[in-house]
Amino acid sequence: MSDGERKIAVEEVEQVTAPPKARVEDAEAANEKLERKRDYLEGFLSAQPTAEKPSEPGGSTYDAIIDALKEIYDPEIPVNIYELGLIYGVDVSDDGHAVVTMTLTTPHCPVAESMPAEVELRVGAVPGVGDVEVNLVWDPPWDPQKMSDEAKLELGML
């Protein structure tokens, strides 16, 4: 036999033993099953809702910051900067420090100097926000795929 050939072993059998069948005695009793469900429901129903953190998504401060960002419009495009996908991240600490990471459509944007200042001003005016830090980044670069469907619809891209 050469190196490239393999030999397959074949075994012939007369019969194969069948696997054991399930028996009714082996099944869980109905009352045991019901007890387990009751335990689960008691734990579920006794659980208390967790308190909303204002600084997390869905919290009042975080949502107010997003609403403030949606009021800032790009002067050349009739869509707000949030829907345009210019906001890469919003982080809010429990003590009210907000960090907004954003970009612009191009580095040569006419509002490159004023837009971050406007974002800082608008976010700083949100109740519950103390300090605001705006980080202007160019990586990853903005592209039209970052826009929301609403923005694409507004601009006739959908």
QUIZI-V358489 format. One record per pair of residues at least 12 apart in sequence whose ideal C-beta (glycine too) atoms are under 6 Angstrom apart, sorted by sequence separation. I is the first residue (numbers start at 1). J is the second residue. D is the distance in Angstrom with one decimal. If there is no record, write none. Layout:
<<I	J	D> <I	J	D>>
//
This chain:
<<70	82	4.8> <89	101	4.2> <120	132	4.9> <69	82	4.5> <88	101	4.5> <120	134	4.9> <87	102	5.2> <119	134	5.1> <86	102	5.3> <86	103	5.7> <69	87	5.7> <116	134	4.5> <100	119	5.8> <116	136	5.1> <100	123	6.0> <65	90	5.7> <98	123	5.5> <62	92	5.5> <61	92	5.7> <98	129	5.1> <96	128	5.6> <96	129	5.3> <97	130	6.0> <96	130	3.8> <97	131	4.8> <98	132	4.9> <99	133	4.7> <100	134	5.0> <101	135	4.7> <103	137	5.5> <75	111	6.0> <55	92	3.9> <105	142	5.4> <55	94	5.4> <103	142	4.9> <72	118	5.9> <72	122	6.0> <68	122	4.6> <68	123	5.7> <65	123	5.5> <68	126	5.3> <65	126	5.3> <85	146	2.9> <64	126	4.6> <85	147	4.9> <84	147	5.6> <83	148	4.6> <61	128	4.1> <83	150	5.5> <84	151	5.6> <83	151	4.0> <79	151	4.5> <79	154	5.4>>
//
